[in-house]
């Protein structure tokens, strides 16, 4: 029971923290947002005109097996044909060094 509770608490804490960068990105691209970041409710898909799409917690389809294929935020620029993937980790203090090492090992540049 405690493991299930810990997992849901982690997810809630993670999502609350990830809302702020999503809100800032939406403001940068002049998408409709709440006035205060803590009132922001991210939509799964936010489109700004026809060239920018901001995705929240969306599964990314790819041709290679990647464990973490659901980044927190994806910004798709259809004009430049580029994507920016943003993924956050909110570990407990004792797991910080483990998560940093894990993320560095799993991070690759895709072109």
ABEGO torsion letter per residue (X at the ends): XAAAAAAAAAAAAAAAAAAAAAAAAAAAAGBBBBABAAABBBBABBBBEAABBBBBGBBBBBABBBABABBABBBBBAAAGBBBBBBBBBBBAAAAAAAAAAAAAABBBBX
